[in-house]
C-alpha cells in the first residue's frame, strides 16, 4: 500500500510539473509585427447612472453585427461566452439569439461566405451536448470548432494533475443532473463536467473578423453580459491577416484547419502602429511600456481584474519614478446575480495605494449588478501613447500563457485621434462627466489581511476563477 502511495505521489508531482511547463501549441503567445495604419476605431460600452436612473450606451455588439453583415468572403469568430444563460426573473437583451439569427441569415443570403466559430466548452456546459442555438448554426452551414483546452498549460496545477490521473479518461458525455454553476436555471451538468470545469482553463478571446477588418474586444455576445461596460478596437490592414493566422493556430491544435482565405493587401502607411498580441506576449509588451514610464508620463488603467504580481511591481516602479498612475477598477462585488468578496481588486488596490504612499490613485466603477468589464491600459509617454486592450485581465491566468487571450497594442502620437478618444473615455469616467460612473477609493477600500492572504494564495495556485 505504501508503495502505491509513493508511486501515486510521484506521478502526481510529475504531472503537476508537466502541466505547468509543457510546450505551448505552435502559434500561441504571439507577438505580431507593427502594422502602420492611418487610424484605428476605439469603441466603448458604458452603463452608468444619471439623475438616479441607469443609462446604457452599447455599441460594440452592433459593430460586431456590422462586420457580419458586410463580409463578402469569410467571417471568423472566436468568442468565449456566446449563450443566453442567466438567472431566473432577470431580463437582458437577447444578444446570443440575435447574433445566431444574423449568422444564419448571412449564410442563407450569401452561401459562398465561409463562417467559422471558434469557442470554449463553457458554452456547452463542459458536456458533449450542444446548445440549441449552436445546433441552428451548424444546420445552416456555420462551422463550429471547440477549443481543445487539454492542450493548454495547467493554471490550477494542483488540481489538474489529479484530474489527469483519475478523471480525464471518462470524458464528459451523458445527461446532466447537477445544477448549473452559472445560473439557477442554466443547463444541468454532469459530475464529469464539473470536474472538467475545475481545471479553470478557457479560450477567453473575443474576436470577430472578416476579410475587411478585425474587432478585438473585452465584450462577449452573452445575454447576461449585455449591460457590462467594455472596450474594443476595430482594425483594418495587414493586422487582419495576423488575427486570422493567430486563430488558425487555435483551430490547428484543436484538430481542425481553417481555409486559406484571400485577404486584400493594403499599403502600410500612417503614424499609428498596431501589433496583435496573445497570451504571455501581452504581459511582455505591457511591462516594457511600463518600464519606459517616469516623470512626465502617465498611466491610466480601466480594468476588471488586476492581480498579476509583475504588473503590480511595474505600476509601483512607474509611480516611484514619478509617473502619474491612475487606476479605475471594478469593485468585484457583482457576478451574474451573485455577490463577490472583492478579491482580487480590493486587496490589490490597498497594496498599491499603501506601498506607493498615495502616489497611485484608485477609483472604483459604480456597478449596479453589471460589471466594469473593460480591459484597457493607456501609457502616455512624451509625444507618444501606448494603448493595450482586448480580452485579457491583468492576472496570472490571463497573462502567463495559460488562458487563450488576444489584445491589440496601439502605438500612436499623443495627439492622434485614437489617443485622444481613449484619454477622453478615461477622463469622462474618472471625473464623472455627464453622469455618475466612478466612486471614491474610500467607498470600497478594504484593509483585510485575510483577504490579502487569500488573494495571494489564489493567484499563485490558480485555485480561483480570476
C-alpha positions as CSV (number, residue, x, y, z in Angstrom):
1,X,0.0,0.0,0.0
2,X,2.8,2.4,0.9
3,X,4.5,1.7,-2.5
4,X,1.2,2.6,-4.3
5,X,1.1,5.9,-2.3
6,X,4.6,6.7,-3.2
7,X,4.1,5.9,-6.9
8,X,0.9,7.9,-6.9
9,X,2.6,10.9,-5.3
10,X,5.5,10.8,-7.8
11,X,3.0,10.5,-10.7
12,X,1.0,13.5,-9.3
13,X,4.2,15.6,-8.8
14,X,5.4,14.7,-12.3
15,X,2.1,15.6,-13.9
16,X,2.0,18.8,-11.9
17,X,5.4,19.8,-13.2
18,X,4.5,18.7,-16.8
19,X,1.2,20.6,-16.7
20,X,2.8,23.8,-15.5
21,X,5.6,23.9,-18.1
22,X,4.6,21.7,-21.1
23,X,5.3,23.2,-24.5
24,X,2.7,25.6,-25.9
25,X,0.9,24.6,-29.1
26,X,2.5,26.3,-32.1
27,X,1.3,29.8,-32.8
28,X,0.4,30.7,-29.2
29,X,2.0,33.5,-27.2
30,X,2.1,35.5,-30.5
31,X,3.6,39.0,-31.0
32,X,2.8,40.4,-34.4
33,X,5.0,42.9,-36.3
34,X,4.0,46.5,-36.0
35,X,1.5,47.4,-38.8
36,X,1.3,51.0,-39.9
37,X,-2.2,52.4,-40.4
38,X,-3.9,55.8,-40.7
39,X,-6.1,55.2,-37.7
40,X,-8.0,52.6,-35.7
41,X,-11.5,52.6,-34.2
42,X,-11.9,52.8,-30.4
43,X,-15.3,51.7,-29.1
44,X,-16.8,51.7,-25.6
45,X,-19.8,50.3,-23.9
46,X,-20.8,52.2,-20.7
47,X,-23.5,51.5,-18.1
48,X,-23.8,54.3,-15.6
49,X,-26.2,56.4,-13.5
50,X,-27.7,59.8,-14.4
51,X,-30.3,61.5,-12.2
52,X,-30.7,58.2,-10.3
53,X,-31.6,56.2,-13.4
54,X,-29.4,53.7,-15.3
55,X,-28.1,54.8,-18.7
56,X,-26.8,52.2,-21.1
57,X,-24.6,53.1,-24.1
58,X,-23.9,49.9,-26.0
59,X,-22.2,49.9,-29.4
60,X,-19.7,47.0,-29.5
61,X,-22.3,44.3,-30.3
62,X,-23.8,46.4,-33.1
63,X,-20.3,46.8,-34.6
64,X,-19.8,43.0,-34.4
65,X,-23.1,42.6,-36.3
66,X,-22.0,45.1,-38.9
67,X,-18.8,43.1,-39.6
68,X,-21.0,40.1,-40.1
69,X,-23.4,41.9,-42.5
70,X,-20.6,43.5,-44.6
71,X,-18.5,40.4,-45.1
72,X,-18.2,39.0,-48.6
73,X,-15.6,36.2,-48.3
74,X,-15.5,34.9,-44.7
75,X,-16.5,35.6,-41.1
76,X,-14.3,34.2,-38.3
77,X,-15.4,34.5,-34.7
78,X,-13.6,33.5,-31.6
79,X,-16.0,34.0,-28.7
80,X,-15.7,32.9,-25.1
81,X,-19.3,33.5,-23.8
82,X,-21.9,33.0,-26.5
83,X,-25.1,31.8,-24.8
84,X,-28.3,33.0,-23.2
85,X,-27.8,31.6,-19.7
86,X,-28.9,34.0,-16.9
87,X,-30.8,34.0,-13.6
88,X,-34.5,33.4,-13.2
89,X,-36.5,36.6,-13.4
90,X,-33.7,38.6,-15.0
91,X,-34.2,40.2,-18.3
92,X,-31.5,41.0,-20.7
93,X,-31.2,41.8,-24.5
94,X,-31.1,38.5,-26.4
95,X,-27.6,39.0,-27.8
96,X,-26.8,35.4,-28.4
97,X,-30.1,34.8,-30.3
98,X,-29.6,38.0,-32.3
99,X,-26.1,37.0,-33.4
100,X,-27.2,33.5,-34.2
101,X,-30.0,34.9,-36.3
102,X,-27.7,37.2,-38.2
103,X,-25.2,34.4,-38.9
104,X,-27.9,32.0,-40.1
105,X,-29.4,34.7,-42.3
106,X,-26.0,35.7,-43.7
107,X,-25.3,32.1,-44.6
108,X,-28.7,31.9,-46.3
109,X,-28.2,35.1,-48.3
110,X,-24.6,34.5,-49.1
111,X,-23.8,30.8,-49.1
112,X,-20.4,31.5,-50.6
113,X,-19.2,33.2,-47.4
114,X,-17.4,30.9,-45.1
115,X,-18.4,31.3,-41.4
116,X,-16.3,29.7,-38.7
117,X,-17.0,30.0,-34.9
118,X,-14.2,29.0,-32.5
119,X,-15.4,28.8,-29.0
120,X,-15.0,27.5,-25.5
121,X,-16.6,24.4,-23.9
122,X,-18.2,26.6,-21.3
123,X,-21.0,27.2,-23.9
124,X,-22.0,23.6,-23.8
125,X,-21.6,23.4,-20.0
126,X,-18.5,21.3,-20.4
127,X,-20.5,18.4,-21.7
128,X,-21.0,16.8,-25.1
129,X,-24.4,18.1,-26.0
130,X,-24.5,21.4,-27.9
131,X,-26.9,24.2,-27.0
132,X,-29.9,24.7,-29.3
133,X,-28.5,27.9,-31.0
134,X,-25.3,26.2,-31.9
135,X,-27.3,23.4,-33.5
136,X,-29.1,26.0,-35.5
137,X,-25.7,27.4,-36.6
138,X,-24.4,24.0,-37.7
139,X,-27.6,23.3,-39.6
140,X,-27.2,26.5,-41.6
141,X,-23.6,25.6,-42.6
142,X,-21.7,27.5,-39.9
143,X,-18.6,25.5,-38.8
144,X,-18.1,25.3,-35.0
145,X,-14.7,24.5,-33.5
146,X,-14.4,23.8,-29.8
147,X,-11.0,24.7,-28.4
148,X,-9.1,21.7,-27.1
149,X,-8.2,23.2,-23.7
150,X,-6.4,20.0,-22.7
151,X,-3.5,21.2,-24.9
152,X,-3.1,24.3,-22.8
153,X,-0.9,24.6,-19.7
154,X,-2.5,24.0,-16.3
155,X,-3.4,27.1,-14.4
156,X,-4.9,25.2,-11.5
157,X,-2.0,22.8,-11.5
158,X,-2.6,21.3,-8.0
159,X,-6.0,20.1,-9.2
160,X,-5.3,19.4,-12.8
161,X,-2.5,16.9,-12.0
162,X,-5.1,14.9,-10.0
163,X,-7.7,15.3,-12.8
164,X,-5.2,13.9,-15.4
165,X,-4.5,10.9,-13.2
166,X,-8.1,9.9,-12.4
167,X,-10.7,11.8,-14.4
168,X,-9.8,12.7,-17.9
169,X,-10.3,9.1,-19.2
170,X,-14.0,9.2,-18.6
171,X,-14.9,12.2,-20.8
172,X,-17.9,14.5,-20.1
173,X,-20.7,12.9,-22.1
174,X,-24.0,12.0,-20.6
175,X,-27.2,13.6,-19.4
176,X,-26.7,16.4,-16.8
177,X,-28.2,16.0,-13.4
178,X,-26.3,18.6,-11.3
179,X,-27.4,22.3,-11.1
180,X,-25.6,24.8,-13.3
181,X,-22.9,26.8,-11.5
182,X,-23.6,29.7,-13.9
183,X,-27.3,30.4,-13.2
184,X,-30.1,28.7,-11.3
185,X,-31.9,27.8,-14.5
186,X,-28.8,27.1,-16.5
187,X,-28.3,23.7,-18.3
188,X,-27.8,20.8,-15.9
189,X,-24.3,19.4,-15.8
190,X,-22.7,16.0,-15.3
191,X,-20.2,15.4,-12.4
192,X,-17.6,14.9,-15.1
193,X,-18.5,18.3,-16.5
194,X,-17.9,19.8,-13.1
195,X,-14.6,18.0,-12.7
196,X,-13.5,19.4,-16.1
197,X,-14.6,22.9,-15.2
198,X,-12.4,22.9,-12.1
199,X,-9.3,22.9,-14.4
200,X,-10.2,26.6,-14.9
201,X,-8.9,26.7,-18.5
202,X,-10.5,28.8,-21.1
203,X,-10.3,30.2,-24.6
204,X,-11.1,33.7,-23.3
205,X,-10.7,35.6,-26.6
206,X,-13.4,37.9,-28.1
207,X,-12.7,38.4,-31.8
208,X,-14.9,39.0,-34.9
209,X,-13.0,39.2,-38.2
210,X,-13.8,39.4,-41.9
211,X,-11.7,40.0,-44.9
212,X,-12.2,43.7,-44.3
213,X,-11.5,44.3,-40.6
214,X,-10.9,42.7,-37.2
215,X,-12.7,43.6,-33.9
216,X,-10.8,42.7,-30.7
217,X,-12.8,43.3,-27.6
218,X,-13.4,42.7,-23.9
219,X,-17.1,42.1,-24.7
220,X,-19.0,38.8,-25.1
221,X,-22.2,38.2,-27.1
222,X,-23.7,36.8,-23.9
223,X,-27.2,37.8,-22.7
224,X,-26.2,38.2,-19.0
225,X,-23.2,40.3,-20.0
226,X,-25.3,42.7,-22.2
227,X,-25.1,45.7,-19.8
228,X,-21.4,45.3,-18.9
229,X,-19.1,48.2,-19.6
230,X,-16.5,47.2,-22.2
231,X,-13.9,48.4,-24.8
232,X,-13.0,47.3,-28.3
233,X,-10.7,48.2,-31.2
234,X,-11.6,47.7,-34.8
235,X,-8.6,47.5,-37.1
236,X,-8.0,47.2,-40.9
237,X,-5.0,46.4,-42.9
238,X,-2.3,43.8,-42.5
239,X,-3.2,43.1,-38.9
240,X,-6.3,41.3,-40.2
241,X,-4.1,38.6,-41.6
242,X,-2.2,38.4,-38.2
243,X,-5.6,37.8,-36.5
244,X,-6.5,35.1,-38.9
245,X,-3.1,33.4,-38.5
246,X,-3.4,33.5,-34.7
247,X,-6.9,31.9,-34.9
248,X,-5.7,29.3,-37.3
249,X,-3.2,28.2,-34.6
250,X,-6.1,27.6,-32.2
251,X,-8.0,25.6,-34.9
252,X,-4.9,23.5,-35.6
253,X,-4.2,22.4,-32.1
254,X,-7.9,21.7,-31.7
255,X,-7.7,19.2,-34.6
256,X,-9.2,21.4,-37.3
257,X,-7.9,23.6,-40.2
258,X,-9.1,26.9,-41.4
259,X,-9.4,27.6,-45.1
260,X,-6.8,29.8,-46.8
261,X,-8.9,32.9,-47.3
262,X,-7.8,35.7,-49.6
263,X,-7.4,38.9,-47.7
264,X,-7.0,42.2,-49.6
265,X,-3.5,43.6,-49.3
266,X,-3.4,47.2,-48.1
267,X,-0.3,49.5,-48.2
268,X,1.1,50.0,-44.8
269,X,1.3,53.7,-44.1
270,X,0.4,56.1,-41.3
271,X,1.7,57.2,-37.9
272,X,-0.4,54.7,-35.9
273,X,1.1,51.3,-35.4
274,X,-0.9,48.2,-34.5
275,X,0.5,45.0,-33.0
276,X,-1.5,41.9,-32.3
277,X,-0.6,40.2,-29.0
278,X,-1.7,37.0,-27.5
279,X,-1.2,35.2,-24.1
280,X,2.2,35.9,-22.5
281,X,3.2,38.5,-25.1
282,X,0.5,40.8,-23.8
283,X,2.3,41.0,-20.4
284,X,5.8,41.3,-22.0
285,X,4.7,44.3,-24.1
286,X,2.8,45.9,-21.1
287,X,5.8,45.6,-18.8
288,X,8.1,47.1,-21.5
289,X,5.8,50.1,-21.8
290,X,5.5,50.5,-18.0
291,X,9.3,50.4,-17.7
292,X,9.5,53.4,-20.0
293,X,7.2,55.4,-17.7
294,X,8.6,58.0,-15.4
295,X,8.5,61.7,-14.6
296,X,6.3,63.5,-17.2
297,X,4.5,60.3,-18.1
298,X,1.1,58.9,-17.1
299,X,-0.5,55.5,-16.8
300,X,-4.3,55.0,-17.0
301,X,-5.9,51.7,-16.4
302,X,-9.5,50.6,-16.8
303,X,-9.6,47.0,-15.6
304,X,-12.0,44.3,-14.5
305,X,-9.3,42.2,-12.7
306,X,-5.8,43.3,-11.6
307,X,-3.8,40.7,-9.7
308,X,-0.6,39.8,-11.6
309,X,2.5,40.4,-9.4
310,X,4.8,41.6,-12.1
311,X,2.3,44.1,-13.3
312,X,1.8,45.3,-9.8
313,X,5.6,45.7,-9.4
314,X,5.6,47.6,-12.7
315,X,3.0,50.0,-11.6
316,X,4.8,50.7,-8.3
317,X,8.1,51.2,-10.1
318,X,6.5,53.6,-12.6
319,X,5.0,55.6,-9.7
320,X,8.3,55.7,-7.9
321,X,10.0,57.1,-11.0
322,X,7.4,60.0,-11.0
323,X,4.8,58.7,-13.4
324,X,1.2,59.7,-12.6
325,X,-0.7,56.4,-12.2
326,X,-4.5,56.3,-12.0
327,X,-6.5,53.0,-11.9
328,X,-10.2,52.7,-12.4
329,X,-11.2,49.2,-11.2
330,X,-14.3,47.1,-10.9
331,X,-15.0,46.6,-7.1
332,X,-15.5,42.9,-7.7
333,X,-18.8,42.8,-6.0
334,X,-21.2,41.5,-8.7
335,X,-21.1,38.3,-10.8
336,X,-24.3,37.5,-12.7
337,X,-26.7,37.8,-9.8
338,X,-24.2,36.6,-7.1
339,X,-22.3,38.7,-4.6
340,X,-18.5,38.6,-4.8
341,X,-16.0,39.2,-2.0
342,X,-13.9,41.9,-3.6
343,X,-11.0,39.7,-4.5
344,X,-8.6,40.4,-6.2
345,X,-9.1,44.1,-6.8
346,X,-9.7,45.4,-3.3
347,X,-6.7,43.8,-1.7
348,X,-4.5,44.8,-4.7
349,X,-5.8,48.4,-4.6
350,X,-5.0,48.6,-0.9
351,X,-1.5,47.3,-1.5
352,X,-0.8,49.7,-4.4
353,X,-2.1,52.8,-2.5
354,X,-0.2,51.9,0.6
355,X,3.1,50.9,-1.0
356,X,3.1,53.9,-3.3
357,X,2.3,56.2,-0.3
358,X,-0.7,57.5,-2.2
359,X,1.1,58.2,-5.5
360,X,-1.1,55.6,-7.2
361,X,-4.7,56.8,-7.3
362,X,-7.6,54.4,-7.4
363,X,-11.3,54.9,-8.1
364,X,-14.0,52.2,-8.4
365,X,-16.5,51.9,-11.1
366,X,-20.0,52.2,-9.7
367,X,-21.6,49.0,-10.8
368,X,-25.3,48.1,-10.1
369,X,-25.4,44.4,-10.8
370,X,-23.4,44.6,-14.1
371,X,-19.6,44.6,-14.3
372,X,-17.0,47.1,-15.3
373,X,-15.6,44.5,-17.7
374,X,-13.1,46.8,-19.6
375,X,-9.5,45.6,-20.1
376,X,-7.5,48.6,-21.2
377,X,-4.2,50.1,-20.2
378,X,-3.0,53.5,-21.6
379,X,0.5,54.7,-21.1
380,X,1.2,58.3,-22.2
381,X,4.9,58.9,-22.8
382,X,6.4,62.2,-24.2
383,X,4.7,62.6,-27.6
384,X,3.5,59.0,-27.7
385,X,0.6,56.9,-26.4
386,X,0.7,53.1,-26.0
387,X,-2.7,51.5,-25.6
388,X,-3.2,47.8,-24.9
389,X,-6.7,46.4,-24.8
390,X,-8.7,43.4,-25.6
391,X,-9.8,40.2,-23.8
392,X,-7.0,39.9,-21.1
393,X,-7.5,40.8,-17.5
394,X,-4.2,41.5,-15.8
395,X,-4.0,38.2,-13.9
396,X,-1.6,35.3,-13.8
397,X,-4.2,33.1,-15.6
398,X,-4.6,35.7,-18.4
399,X,-1.0,36.8,-18.9
400,X,1.2,33.7,-18.2
401,X,0.4,31.6,-21.2
402,X,-2.5,29.8,-19.5
403,X,-5.8,31.1,-20.9
404,X,-6.1,32.0,-24.6
405,X,-6.2,35.8,-24.9
406,X,-6.0,38.4,-27.6
407,X,-5.2,42.1,-27.3
408,X,-4.2,44.9,-29.7
409,X,-1.3,47.2,-28.9
410,X,-1.8,50.6,-30.4
411,X,1.2,52.9,-30.6
412,X,0.3,56.4,-31.8
413,X,1.2,60.1,-31.5
414,X,-0.1,61.6,-28.3
415,X,-2.3,64.0,-30.3
416,X,-3.7,61.3,-32.6
417,X,-7.5,60.7,-32.7
418,X,-7.3,57.3,-31.1
419,X,-5.1,58.5,-28.2
420,X,-7.4,61.5,-27.6
421,X,-10.5,59.3,-27.7
422,X,-9.0,56.8,-25.2
423,X,-7.9,59.5,-22.9
424,X,-11.3,61.2,-23.1
425,X,-13.0,58.0,-22.3
426,X,-11.0,57.6,-19.1
427,X,-11.4,61.2,-18.0
428,X,-15.1,61.0,-18.6
429,X,-15.4,58.0,-16.2
430,X,-12.8,59.3,-13.7
431,X,-14.3,62.8,-13.4
432,X,-18.0,61.7,-13.7
433,X,-18.7,64.0,-16.7
434,X,-22.4,63.9,-17.7
435,X,-23.2,61.1,-15.3
436,X,-22.1,59.0,-12.2
437,X,-19.5,56.5,-13.4
438,X,-16.9,56.2,-10.7
439,X,-16.7,56.3,-6.9
440,X,-14.0,57.4,-4.4
441,X,-11.4,54.9,-3.3
442,X,-12.7,55.0,0.3
443,X,-16.1,53.6,-0.8
444,X,-14.6,50.2,-1.3
445,X,-11.3,50.5,0.5
446,X,-10.6,47.3,2.4
447,X,-7.6,46.5,4.6
448,X,-8.2,42.8,5.3
449,X,-5.1,40.7,6.0
450,X,-7.2,37.6,5.5
451,X,-8.4,38.7,2.0
452,X,-4.9,39.7,1.0
453,X,-3.5,36.3,2.0
454,X,-6.4,34.6,0.2
455,X,-5.8,36.6,-2.9
456,X,-2.1,35.8,-2.9
457,X,-2.8,32.1,-2.5
458,X,-5.4,32.0,-5.2
459,X,-3.2,34.0,-7.6
460,X,-0.2,31.7,-7.1
461,X,-2.0,28.4,-7.0
462,X,-4.6,29.0,-9.7
463,X,-7.4,27.9,-7.4
464,X,-9.7,30.7,-8.4
465,X,-11.8,32.0,-11.2
466,X,-9.8,35.1,-11.9
